[in-house]
Amino acid sequence: MSGVVLASDASESPKLLLVAGNTLGSFDPLDQIRHIAQCMHEGDRLIIDGAIHDAKAPEIVKSPALQQFAWAPLASIGITKEDGDVSFELKRDERHDGLYLLARRYRADRDIHAIVSGREIVIERNERLSMNFSYQYSRKAFRWLLEKHGGLKILDEIVSADGRFAVAVCSR
């Protein structure tokens, strides 16, 4: 996100910053929202979204779409479902109530010889690889992250029809 700071410094205000696709959730949201807020000046607007945690819907991690998304980088280097297993772990981030980290991991069921950028990578049987992660938030924690932690003012907030995502329009 340091590129955002540089791009923001090179641009005149008012600016529109768009952080969509739960991009904030792919980094440490507590650090990243501070960096984004530092980029903003009088008259600037930030449109940002986040995945809303639903304690009643743990089966979301078992959805075919999420499974396919998790397998895509492995498939790109020739690893198949017969080679191992992808698992998901949802845990609380103890730094603030309502922050949840969804971690993805791969475990090899057999020795794998994958080619990455022309180089052979050996993954031994039972070896575990940490993959990407994403954050989810309670609606209250999402607002806290933007307003209290980031020092932003929420001008508008829209929640998706299924309640799984929130979009906020913010200013300094």
VOMI-480652 format. One record per residue: residue in one letter; x negated, y, z of N, C-alpha, C, O in turn. Coordinates in steps of 0.2 Angstrom, whole numbers, m for minus. Example, Ala and Ser with C-alpha at 12.3 -4.5 7.8 and 13.67 -1.06 7.14 Angstrom:
// VOMI-480652
R residuo n_east n_north  n_up ca_east ca_north ca_up c_east c_north  c_up o_east o_north  o_up
R       a    m66     m28    39     m62      m22    39    m66     m16    39    m71     m17    42
R       s    m64     m11    35     m68       m5    36    m64       0    39    m67       6    40
// end
This chain:
// VOMI-480652
R residuo n_east n_north  n_up ca_east ca_north ca_up c_east c_north  c_up o_east o_north  o_up
R       m     m4      m6     0       0        0     0     m4       6     0     m2      12    m1
R       s    m11       6     1     m15       12     1    m15      15    m6    m16      21    m7
R       g    m13      11   m11     m12       14   m18     m6      19   m18     m6      24   m22
R       v     m1      18   m14       5       22   m13      2      29   m11      5      34   m13
R       v     m2      29    m6      m5       35    m3     m8      39    m8     m7      45    m9
R       l    m13      36   m12     m16       39   m17    m12      42   m22    m13      48   m25
R       a     m7      38   m25      m2       40   m30      2      46   m27      3      51   m31
R       s      4      46   m21       8       51   m18      4      57   m17      7      63   m19
R       d     m2      57   m15      m6       63   m15     m7      66   m22     m8      73   m22
R       a     m7      63   m27      m8       65   m34     m2      68   m37     m2      71   m42
R       s      4      67   m34      10       69   m36     13      75   m32     12      76   m26
R       e     17      79   m36      20       85   m32     27      82   m29     30      78   m32
R       s     29      86   m24      35       84   m21     40      89   m24     38      94   m27
R       p     46      87   m25      49       81   m22     48      75   m26     48      75   m32
R       k     47      69   m22      46       63   m25     51      58   m23     54      58   m18
R       l     52      53   m27      56       47   m26     51      41   m25     48      39   m30
R       l     51      38   m19      47       32   m18     52      26   m18     57      26   m14
R       l     51      21   m21      55       15   m22     51       9   m19     46       7   m23
R       v     54       6   m14      50        0   m11     56      m6   m11     60      m6    m6
R       a     56     m10   m17      62      m14   m17     60     m21   m18     54     m23   m19
R       g     65     m26   m17      63      m33   m18     60     m36   m11     56     m40   m11
R       n     62     m33    m6      59      m34     1     51     m34     1     48     m38     4
R       t     49     m29    m3      41      m29    m4     38     m27     3     33     m30     5
R       l     42     m23     7      39      m21    14     38     m28    18     34     m29    22
R       g     43     m33    17      43      m39    21     37     m44    19     36     m49    22
R       s     34     m42    13      28      m46    11     21     m44    14     16     m47    13
R       f     22     m39    18      16      m36    22     18     m36    29     23     m38    31
R       d     14     m33    33      15      m32    40     20     m25    40     17     m20    39
R       p     26     m26    41      31      m20    41     29     m15    45     30      m9    44
R       l     26     m16    51      25      m11    56     19      m6    53     19       0    54
R       d     14      m9    50       9       m6    47     11      m2    41      9       4    40
R       q     14      m6    37      16       m3    30     21       3    30     20       8    27
R       i     26       3    35      30        8    35     27      15    37     29      20    35
R       r     22      14    41      18       20    43     14      23    38     14      29    37
R       h     11      19    33       8       21    28     12      24    23     11      30    20
R       i     18      21    22      23       24    17     25      31    20     26      36    16
R       a     27      31    26      30       38    29     24      43    28     26      49    27
R       q     18      41    29      13       46    28     12      49    21     10      55    20
R       c     15      46    16      15       48     9     21      53     8     20      57     3
R       m     25      54    13      31       58    11     31      65    14     28      66    19
R       h     33      69    10      33       76    12     41      79    12     45      75    10
R       e     41      85    13      48       88    13     51      87     6     48      89     1
R       g     57      85     6      61       84     0     60      77    m3     64      76    m8
R       d     55      74    m1      54       67    m4     60      62    m1     63      63     4
R       r     61      57    m5      66       52    m3     62      45    m4     58      44    m9
R       l     64      41     0      62       34     0     68      29    m1     73      30     3
R       i     68      25    m6      73       20    m6     70      13    m4     65      11    m8
R       i     72      10     1      69        4     3     74      m1     5     79       0     8
R       d     72      m8     4      77      m13     6     73     m18    10     67     m18    11
R       g     77     m22    14      75      m27    18     80     m33    18     86     m32    17
R       a     77     m39    20      81      m45    20     84     m45    27     80     m44    32
R       i     90     m46    28      93      m46    35     94     m53    37     96     m58    34
R       h     91     m54    43      91      m61    46     98     m63    49    102     m59    52
R       d    100     m69    47     106      m71    49    105     m78    53    104     m83    50
R       a    106     m78    60     104      m83    64    109     m89    62    107     m95    64
R       k    115     m88    59     120      m93    58    118     m96    51    122    m101    49
R       a    113     m94    48     112      m97    41    105    m100    40    101     m97    35
R       p    103    m104    44      96     m107    44     95    m111    37     90    m112    35
R       e    101    m113    34     100     m117    28     98    m113    22     97    m116    17
R       i     98    m107    23      95     m103    17     88    m105    15     87    m105     9
R       v     84    m107    19      77     m109    18     77    m116    14     72    m118    11
R       k     83    m119    14      84     m126    10     87    m124     3     88    m129     0
R       s     89    m118     2      92     m117    m5     88    m119   m11     82    m118   m10
R       p     91    m121   m16      87     m123   m22     83    m117   m25     77    m118   m27
R       a     86    m111   m25      82     m105   m27     76    m104   m23     71    m102   m26
R       l     76    m104   m17      71     m102   m13     65    m108   m13     59    m107   m14
R       q     67    m114   m14      63     m120   m15     59    m119   m21     53    m120   m22
R       q     63    m117   m27      60     m116   m33     55    m111   m33     49    m111   m36
R       f     57    m105   m30      52      m99   m29     46    m101   m26     40     m99   m28
R       a     46    m105   m20      40     m107   m16     36    m112   m20     30    m111   m20
R       w     39    m116   m25      35     m121   m28     31    m117   m34     27    m120   m37
R       a     34    m112   m37      31     m109   m43     24    m108   m43     21    m110   m48
R       p     20    m105   m38      13     m104   m38      9    m111   m38      4    m112   m41
R       l     12    m116   m35       9     m123   m35     10    m126   m42      5    m129   m44
R       a     16    m125   m45      17     m128   m51     12    m125   m57     10    m128   m61
R       s     11    m119   m56       6     m115   m61     m1    m118   m61     m4    m117   m66
R       i     m3    m122   m56      m9     m125   m56     m9    m133   m56    m14    m136   m54
R       g     m3    m135   m58      m2     m142   m59      0    m146   m53      0    m152   m54
R       i      2    m143   m47       4     m147   m42     11    m148   m42     15    m144   m43
R       t     13    m154   m41      20     m156   m42     23    m158   m35     20    m159   m30
R       k     30    m159   m35      33     m161   m29     31    m168   m26     31    m170   m20
R       e     29    m172   m31      26     m179   m29     19    m178   m26     17    m183   m23
R       d     16    m173   m26       9     m172   m23     10    m170   m16      5    m170   m12
R       g     15    m167   m14      16     m165    m7     22    m161    m5     27    m162    m9
R       d     22    m157     0      29     m155     2     28    m147     4     22    m145     7
R       v     32    m143     3      33     m136     5     37    m136    11     43    m138    11
R       s     35    m133    16      40     m132    22     40    m124    24     36    m120    22
R       f     45    m123    28      47     m116    30     47    m116    37     50    m120    40
R       e     44    m110    40      45     m110    47     47    m102    49     44     m98    47
R       l     53    m102    52      55      m95    54     54     m94    61     56     m98    65
R       k     50     m89    63      49      m87    70     49     m80    71     49     m76    67
R       r     51     m79    77      51      m72    80     45     m68    80     39     m71    82
R       d     44     m62    78      39      m58    79     40     m54    86     44     m50    86
R       e     36     m56    91      37      m54    97     35     m46    98     37     m44   104
R       r     33     m43    93      31      m36    94     38     m31    95     37     m26    97
R       h     43     m34    92      49      m30    93     55     m35    91     55     m39    87
R       d     60     m34    95      66      m38    95     70     m37    88     71     m32    86
R       g     71     m43    85      75      m42    78     70     m43    72     73     m43    67
R       l     64     m44    73      59      m45    68     58     m53    67     56     m56    72
R       y     58     m55    61      57      m63    60     53     m64    54     53     m60    49
R       l     48     m68    55      43      m70    50     45     m77    47     45     m82    51
R       l     46     m77    41      47      m83    37     41     m85    34     39     m82    29
R       a     37     m90    36      31      m93    33     32     m99    29     36    m103    31
R       r     28     m99    24      29     m105    19     22    m109    19     17    m106    19
R       r     22    m115    20      16     m119    20     17    m125    15     22    m128    14
R       y     11    m128    13      11     m133     9      6    m139    12      1    m137    15
R       r      9    m145    12       5     m151    14      4    m156     9      9    m158     6
R       a     m2    m158     7      m4     m162     2     m2    m169     5     m5    m171    10
R       d      1    m173     1       2     m180     2     m3    m185     0     m4    m191     2
R       r     m7    m182    m5     m13     m186    m8    m18    m181   m10    m17    m175   m10
R       d    m24    m184   m11     m29     m179   m14    m27    m176   m21    m25    m180   m25
R       i    m29    m170   m21     m27     m166   m27    m33    m163   m30    m37    m160   m26
R       h    m33    m163   m36     m39     m159   m40    m35    m155   m45    m33    m156   m50
R       a    m35    m148   m43     m31     m143   m46    m37    m139   m50    m42    m138   m47
R       i    m35    m136   m56     m39     m131   m59    m36    m124   m58    m31    m123   m60
R       v    m40    m120   m55     m39     m113   m54    m44    m108   m58    m50    m109   m56
R       s    m42    m105   m63     m47     m100   m66    m53    m104   m69    m58    m102   m68
R       g    m51    m110   m71     m57     m114   m74    m61    m118   m69    m66    m121   m71
R       r    m59    m117   m63     m63     m120   m57    m59    m126   m54    m53    m125   m53
R       e    m62    m131   m52     m59     m137   m49    m58    m135   m41    m63    m133   m38
R       i    m52    m136   m39     m51     m135   m32    m48    m142   m29    m44    m144   m32
R       v    m52    m144   m24     m50     m151   m21    m46    m149   m15    m48    m146   m10
R       i    m40    m152   m15     m35     m152    m9    m35    m159    m6    m32    m163   m10
R       e    m37    m160     0     m37     m167     2    m31    m169     5    m27    m165     7
R       r    m29    m175     5     m23     m178     8    m22    m175    15    m27    m175    19
R       n    m16    m173    17     m14     m170    23    m17    m163    25    m15    m160    30
R       e    m21    m161    20     m23     m154    21    m17    m149    20    m12    m150    16
R       r    m17    m144    24     m11     m139    24    m14    m132    22    m19    m130    23
R       l    m10    m129    17     m11     m123    15     m6    m118    17      0    m119    16
R       s     m8    m112    20      m3     m107    21     m2    m103    14     m6    m101    11
R       m      4    m102    13       6      m99     7      9     m92     9      6     m89    14
R       n     13     m89     5      15      m82     7     20     m82    13     22     m87    15
R       f     22     m76    15      27      m75    20     31     m69    19     29     m65    14
R       s     37     m69    22      41      m63    21     44     m62    28     45     m66    32
R       y     46     m55    29      49      m53    35     57     m53    34     59     m51    28
R       q     61     m54    39      68      m53    39     69     m49    46     65     m49    50
R       y     74     m45    46      76      m40    51     83     m41    53     87     m42    49
R       s     85     m40    60      91      m39    61     93     m32    59     88     m28    57
R       r     99     m30    58     101      m23    55     98     m18    60     96     m13    58
R       k     99     m19    66      96      m14    72     89     m14    71     86      m8    71
R       a     85     m19    70      78      m19    70     76     m15    63     71     m12    63
R       f     79     m16    58      78      m13    51     78      m5    52     74      m2    50
R       r     84      m3    56      84        4    57     79       7    62     76      12    61
R       w     77       3    67      72        5    71     65       5    68     62      10    69
R       l     64       1    63      58        1    60     57       7    56     52      10    55
R       l     62       9    52      62       15    48     62      22    52     58      26    51
R       e     67      22    57      68       28    61     63      29    67     59      34    67
R       k     63      25    71      58       25    77     51      24    76     47      28    77
R       h     50      18    72      43       17    71     40      21    65     34      23    66
R       g     44      21    60      41       25    54     42      32    54     39      36    50
R       g     46      35    59      48       42    59     52      45    54     51      51    52
R       l     56      41    50      60       43    45     67      44    47     69      42    52
R       k     71      47    43      78       49    44     82      45    39     81      46    33
R       i     86      40    41      90       37    36     96      41    34    100      43    38
R       l     96      43    28     102       47    25    108      43    23    113      45    23
R       d    106      37    21     112       32    19    109      25    19    103      24    19
R       e    114      20    21     112       13    21    118       9    18    124      10    19
R       i    116       5    14     121        0    10    119      m7    12    113      m9    11
R       v    123     m11    14     122      m18    15    126     m22     9    131     m20     7
R       s    122     m27     7     125      m31     1    131     m34     3    132     m35     9
R       a    135     m36    m1     142      m40     0    141     m46     4    145     m47     8
R       d    136     m50     3     135      m56     7    131     m54    14    130     m59    18
R       g    129     m48    15     126      m46    22    119     m48    22    116     m47    28
R       r    116     m51    17     109      m53    17    104     m48    16     98     m49    17
R       f    105     m42    13     101      m37    12    104     m30    14    110     m29    13
R       a     99     m26    15     101      m19    17     96     m14    13     90     m15    12
R       v     99      m9    10      95       m4     7     96       3    10    102       5    12
R       a     91       6    12      91       13    15     88      18    11     83      17     8
R       v     91      24    11      89       30     8     86      34    14     90      36    18
R       c     80      36    14      76       40    19     73      46    17     71      47    11
R       s     72      50    22      68       56    21     64      57    27     64      53    32
R       r     59      62    27      55       63    33     59      67    38     56      69    43
// end
